[in-house]
Amino acid sequence: MSQRIAYFDCFSGASGDMLLGAMLDAGLSLEALQAELAKIPLAGYSVSCERRVQQHLAGTKFSVHITHEEHHHRHLADIEAIFAASSLPAGDIARILAVFRRLARAEAKVHGTRIEEVHFHEVGAVDSIVDIAGAVIGLRLLEIGTVYASSLPLGSGMVQTSHGPLPVPVPATLELLAEVGAPTRPCDAGTELVTPTGAAILCELAEFRQPAMRIQQVGYGFGTKVLPWPNVLRLWIGEPSDVSHAEPALETVAELACNIDDMSGQGLGFAMERLFAAGALDVWFTPIQMKKDRPAVQLGVLCRPEDAARLSRLLLEETTTFGVRHQLLVRYVAGRSFVEVNTPWGAVRAKAKILDGEVVAVAPEYESCAQAARQAGVPLAQVYEAVLAGYRAGALRPLDK
């Protein structure tokens, strides 16, 4: 197995063409991809890629061009027959069919039918077959051994499908993500950001976490839609780094701030609730003194840079402020993972801090501790102490993949 790893940074969602565009931008040869796709007995299409620039960010757009119209839908058995007749390596065929079987399970559950009876509509079309096969082939040609992916912004609104208008994310996408417990985050994009094809590829092939790695190549794959931000999927390719000697990770975050002297505590509390629900990393209030000696509050928000504009708009809507300050900061962060700690009242969740590959501290999760305290009728502080005692005794069980 190759030691090269890939991390798909899906800050604007994921689709089949975005995944392949990112691979091509990171060094995958279009000619080599076409040669491998030619081993599949599938006619009526061609593929191309082109350089694009959007909001000063350059990348690659991958496209599948249909040369004649299809008038039928495929079942899983039809997909299996296509790849059984191909001359692709057996490993590729197994991974491609695993993606389609995962899709079939999701569709069957959503529509209340059996896997064998599922009609692949959009996903059974030639372009989606090429996207799925191309993604598997591309990872092999790039010599990727392990694939990782970020959390997924799901979008919002409605989308027109062969089943009629459906809510975003469409039911099949949501079912795919639920099956693997994929991490998601809110995004009021008003459109679909994660397609069933993109979700199926990542859910089958990727592990949803960011790895420690030495980055060697970066690629940007463009989507079709035009959004207020660069609609690209970012691919990092490199080698695993030795986490046992790793320094704290360095990352860029955005800080938003505004001063407020004319809102009630209830209004500020509601604004905090909305900000966390919309994806803020942290929200806090600082007592300050404003002009005319008025006591006031500075509302601070920490967020991902790509969420800054959206959360600034939310601040303007939910508070009385007329302006929001914005700055980019660099922060060092320790590794972290969620664990369960055994206590006399059952397993309780905690967040583990990791430095130099070792757990150096745990922070009990309030909601999990509170639930245990309520059920057992014991003080909350007693549950907290039991979690810390369990950590000191080594009674931890990892919850992350």
C-alpha positions in Angstrom: 0.0 0.0 0.0 1.3 3.4 -0.9 2.3 5.8 1.9 1.0 8.8 0.0 -2.2 10.2 1.5 -4.9 12.6 0.2 -7.1 15.0 2.1 -10.1 16.5 0.4 -10.8 19.9 2.0 -14.5 20.3 1.1 -15.1 23.9 2.3 -17.6 24.5 -0.6 -19.0 20.9 -0.7 -18.2 18.0 -2.9 -19.3 16.5 -6.3 -17.8 14.0 -8.7 -16.5 16.6 -11.1 -15.0 18.7 -8.3 -13.1 15.6 -6.9 -11.7 14.8 -10.3 -10.9 18.4 -11.1 -8.9 18.7 -7.9 -7.0 15.5 -8.8 -6.2 16.8 -12.3 -5.1 20.1 -10.8 -2.8 18.2 -8.4 -1.0 16.4 -11.1 -3.2 13.6 -12.5 -2.7 13.2 -16.2 -5.8 13.6 -18.3 -4.4 11.4 -21.0 -3.7 8.6 -18.4 -7.2 9.0 -17.0 -8.7 8.8 -20.5 -6.7 5.7 -21.3 -8.0 3.9 -18.1 -11.6 5.1 -18.7 -11.4 3.6 -22.2 -11.2 0.2 -20.6 -14.8 0.5 -19.6 -17.4 -0.5 -22.2 -19.3 2.7 -22.0 -20.0 4.9 -25.1 -21.5 8.2 -25.8 -19.2 10.6 -23.9 -15.9 12.5 -23.9 -14.1 14.2 -21.1 -12.1 17.4 -20.9 -10.5 19.7 -18.3 -9.8 23.5 -18.5 -8.1 26.0 -16.3 -10.4 28.5 -14.5 -9.9 31.5 -12.2 -12.6 32.6 -9.8 -12.1 35.4 -7.3 -8.4 35.3 -7.9 -8.2 31.5 -7.2 -7.0 29.3 -10.1 -7.9 25.6 -10.5 -9.2 23.0 -12.9 -12.8 22.2 -14.1 -13.4 18.6 -15.2 -16.3 18.0 -17.5 -18.0 15.0 -19.0 -19.6 15.7 -22.4 -22.5 13.5 -23.4 -22.5 12.9 -27.2 -25.8 11.2 -27.4 -28.9 11.2 -25.2 -29.8 8.3 -23.0 -33.4 7.2 -22.6 -33.1 4.5 -19.9 -32.2 4.2 -16.2 -29.9 1.6 -14.8 -30.2 -0.9 -12.0 -27.3 -2.0 -9.9 -27.1 -5.2 -12.0 -26.6 -3.1 -15.1 -23.7 -1.2 -13.4 -22.1 -4.4 -12.2 -22.3 -5.9 -15.8 -20.6 -2.8 -17.2 -17.6 -3.1 -14.9 -17.5 -6.9 -15.1 -16.9 -6.5 -18.8 -14.2 -3.9 -18.3 -10.4 -4.5 -18.3 -9.7 -2.3 -15.3 -7.7 -3.8 -12.4 -9.7 -5.9 -10.0 -9.0 -3.5 -7.1 -10.5 -0.6 -9.1 -13.6 -2.6 -10.0 -14.2 -3.6 -6.4 -13.9 -0.1 -5.1 -16.1 1.4 -7.9 -18.8 -1.2 -7.3 -18.6 -0.6 -3.5 -19.5 3.0 -4.2 -22.5 2.0 -6.3 -23.6 -0.5 -3.7 -23.5 2.1 -1.0 -25.6 4.3 -3.2 -28.0 1.5 -3.8 -28.4 0.9 -0.1 -29.2 4.6 0.5 -31.7 4.8 -2.4 -33.4 1.6 -1.3 -33.9 2.9 2.3 -35.1 6.3 1.1 -37.6 4.8 -1.3 -38.7 1.8 0.8 -37.6 -0.8 -1.8 -35.0 -3.5 -2.2 -31.4 -2.8 -3.5 -32.0 -4.9 -6.6 -35.1 -2.8 -7.5 -33.4 0.6 -7.2 -33.4 2.6 -10.4 -30.3 4.8 -10.7 -31.5 8.0 -12.3 -29.0 10.9 -12.2 -26.3 8.7 -10.6 -26.8 5.9 -13.2 -26.2 8.3 -16.0 -23.0 8.2 -18.0 -21.5 11.3 -16.5 -21.9 10.0 -12.9 -20.5 6.6 -13.9 -17.5 8.3 -15.3 -17.1 10.5 -12.2 -17.2 7.6 -9.8 -14.9 5.4 -11.9 -12.6 8.3 -12.6 -12.3 9.1 -8.9 -11.2 5.6 -8.1 -8.8 5.4 -11.1 -7.4 8.9 -10.3 -6.5 7.9 -6.7 -4.7 4.8 -8.1 -2.8 6.8 -10.7 -1.8 9.3 -8.1 -0.6 6.4 -5.9 -2.8 7.4 -3.0 -2.9 4.8 -0.2 -5.3 6.5 2.3 -8.0 9.1 1.7 -9.3 11.6 4.2 -12.0 14.3 4.0 -13.1 17.3 6.0 -16.6 17.9 7.3 -19.2 18.8 4.7 -21.3 21.9 4.3 -24.7 20.7 3.2 -26.3 23.8 1.6 -30.0 24.6 1.8 -33.1 25.2 -0.3 -34.6 22.9 -2.9 -33.3 21.1 -6.0 -35.0 19.6 -9.0 -34.5 15.9 -9.5 -36.0 13.1 -11.6 -38.2 12.5 -8.5 -39.4 16.1 -8.6 -38.3 18.9 -6.3 -36.5 17.7 -3.2 -35.1 19.4 -0.1 -31.3 20.0 0.2 -29.5 17.9 1.1 -31.5 15.4 -1.0 -32.6 12.3 0.9 -30.0 9.9 -0.7 -27.2 12.3 0.2 -28.4 12.6 3.8 -28.8 8.8 4.1 -25.2 8.2 2.8 -23.8 10.6 5.4 -25.9 9.2 8.2 -24.7 5.6 7.4 -21.1 6.6 8.2 -21.7 9.3 10.7 -20.0 11.9 8.4 -19.4 15.3 10.1 -21.4 18.1 8.6 -21.8 21.9 9.2 -24.5 24.4 8.4 -24.2 26.6 5.3 -27.1 28.8 4.1 -25.9 28.7 0.5 -29.5 28.4 -0.9 -28.3 25.5 -3.2 -27.0 22.0 -3.1 -23.3 21.8 -2.2 -22.9 18.0 -1.7 -24.2 15.8 -4.4 -25.1 12.1 -4.0 -22.2 11.2 -6.3 -19.7 13.2 -4.2 -21.2 11.9 -1.0 -21.0 8.3 -2.1 -17.4 8.5 -3.2 -16.2 10.1 0.0 -18.3 7.9 2.3 -16.9 4.8 0.7 -13.3 5.8 0.1 -12.5 8.4 2.8 -12.0 8.7 6.5 -13.6 11.9 7.8 -10.8 13.6 9.7 -7.8 15.8 8.9 -4.5 13.8 9.1 -1.1 14.9 10.3 0.8 15.1 7.0 3.7 16.7 5.1 2.0 18.4 2.1 3.6 17.9 -1.3 1.0 18.9 -3.8 -2.2 20.9 -3.7 -5.0 20.9 -6.3 -8.3 22.9 -6.8 -11.3 21.4 -8.5 -14.0 23.7 -9.7 -17.7 23.0 -9.4 -20.3 24.2 -11.9 -22.2 26.7 -9.7 -21.1 30.3 -9.2 -21.2 31.2 -5.4 -20.2 34.2 -3.4 -16.9 32.4 -2.5 -14.6 30.3 -4.8 -16.7 27.2 -5.5 -13.8 24.7 -5.4 -12.8 21.6 -3.6 -9.2 21.6 -2.4 -7.0 18.5 -2.4 -3.9 18.1 -0.3 -1.5 15.3 -1.3 1.5 14.2 0.8 2.9 11.8 3.2 1.9 11.0 6.8 4.0 13.0 9.3 5.4 11.5 12.5 2.8 12.6 15.0 4.9 11.4 17.9 7.2 14.4 17.3 4.7 16.8 15.8 4.5 20.4 16.9 1.0 21.9 17.6 -0.8 22.5 14.4 -0.9 26.0 12.8 -4.2 27.2 11.3 -5.8 30.4 10.2 -9.1 31.5 11.7 -11.2 34.7 11.4 -12.2 36.8 14.4 -15.3 39.0 14.3 -16.1 41.6 16.8 -18.7 44.4 17.5 -19.5 46.6 20.5 -23.1 46.7 21.7 -24.7 49.0 24.4 -28.4 48.7 23.6 -29.4 45.0 23.8 -30.9 42.9 26.5 -29.2 39.9 27.9 -31.9 37.7 26.3 -31.2 39.1 22.9 -27.5 38.6 23.2 -28.0 35.0 24.4 -30.2 34.3 21.4 -27.5 35.8 19.1 -24.9 33.5 20.6 -27.3 30.5 20.1 -27.7 31.4 16.4 -24.0 31.9 15.8 -23.1 28.5 17.2 -25.9 26.9 15.2 -24.5 28.5 12.1 -21.0 27.1 12.6 -19.1 29.5 14.8 -16.1 27.9 16.5 -16.5 30.1 19.6 -18.6 33.0 20.8 -17.9 35.2 23.8 -19.0 38.4 25.6 -16.5 40.9 27.2 -17.7 43.8 29.5 -16.5 47.1 28.1 -17.1 50.8 28.7 -18.3 52.9 25.7 -18.8 56.6 25.1 -20.8 58.6 27.6 -19.7 56.1 30.3 -22.2 53.5 29.1 -21.5 49.9 30.2 -21.5 47.7 27.1 -20.6 44.3 25.7 -18.0 43.4 23.1 -19.4 40.3 21.2 -16.5 38.2 19.8 -16.8 35.3 17.3 -14.1 32.9 16.1 -14.9 31.1 12.9 -13.4 29.6 9.7 -12.3 32.2 7.2 -14.8 31.0 4.6 -17.6 31.5 7.1 -16.7 35.1 8.1 -19.0 36.9 5.6 -22.0 34.7 6.4 -21.6 35.1 10.2 -21.0 38.8 9.9 -24.4 39.0 8.1 -25.9 37.0 10.9 -24.5 39.5 13.5 -26.0 42.4 11.6 -29.3 40.7 11.5 -29.5 39.4 15.1 -27.9 42.3 17.0 -28.2 46.1 17.0 -24.7 46.7 15.8 -24.1 48.7 12.6 -20.7 47.2 11.8 -18.6 44.1 12.4 -14.8 44.1 12.6 -13.0 41.3 10.9 -9.4 40.1 11.1 -7.5 36.9 10.2 -5.5 35.3 13.0 -3.1 32.4 13.1 -3.4 30.1 16.1 -1.5 27.0 17.3 -3.9 24.2 18.2 -3.2 20.9 20.1 -4.5 17.6 18.6 -7.9 16.6 19.9 -10.2 13.7 19.7 -13.4 12.6 21.5 -13.2 9.7 24.0 -15.5 7.9 26.4 -14.4 7.5 30.0 -15.8 4.7 32.1 -17.5 6.0 35.4 -19.6 4.3 38.0 -22.7 5.7 36.1 -21.6 4.4 32.7 -19.5 5.8 29.9 -19.3 9.6 29.6 -17.8 11.6 26.7 -14.8 13.9 27.1 -12.5 15.8 24.7 -8.9 14.6 24.8 -6.0 17.1 24.3 -3.1 15.5 22.4 0.5 16.7 22.3 3.5 14.8 20.9 1.1 11.9 20.1 0.0 11.5 23.8 -3.2 12.4 25.6 -2.1 15.0 28.1 -5.5 16.1 29.5 -9.2 15.5 29.1 -12.1 18.0 29.3 -15.4 16.4 30.4 -18.3 17.2 28.0 -21.0 19.0 29.9 -24.1 17.5 28.2 -22.8 14.0 28.6 -21.9 14.6 32.3 -25.2 16.3 33.0 -27.2 13.4 31.4 -25.3 10.9 33.6 -25.9 13.1 36.7 -29.6 13.4 36.0 -30.1 9.7 35.4 -28.1 8.7 38.5 -29.4 11.5 40.8 -25.8 12.5 41.8 -24.2 16.0 41.8 -22.7 17.1 38.5 -19.3 17.8 40.2 -19.2 14.2 41.2 -19.5 13.0 37.6 -16.8 15.5 36.5 -14.4 14.1 39.1 -15.2 10.5 38.1 -14.4 11.4 34.5 -11.0 12.9 35.5 -10.3 9.9 37.8 -11.1 7.5 34.9 -8.7 9.4 32.7 -6.0 9.2 35.3 -6.6 5.4 35.5 -6.4 5.0 31.7 -10.1 4.0 31.3 -10.4 5.8 27.9 -12.1 4.5 24.7 -11.5 6.5 21.4 -14.7 7.6 19.6 -13.0 9.0 16.5 -12.3 6.8 13.5 
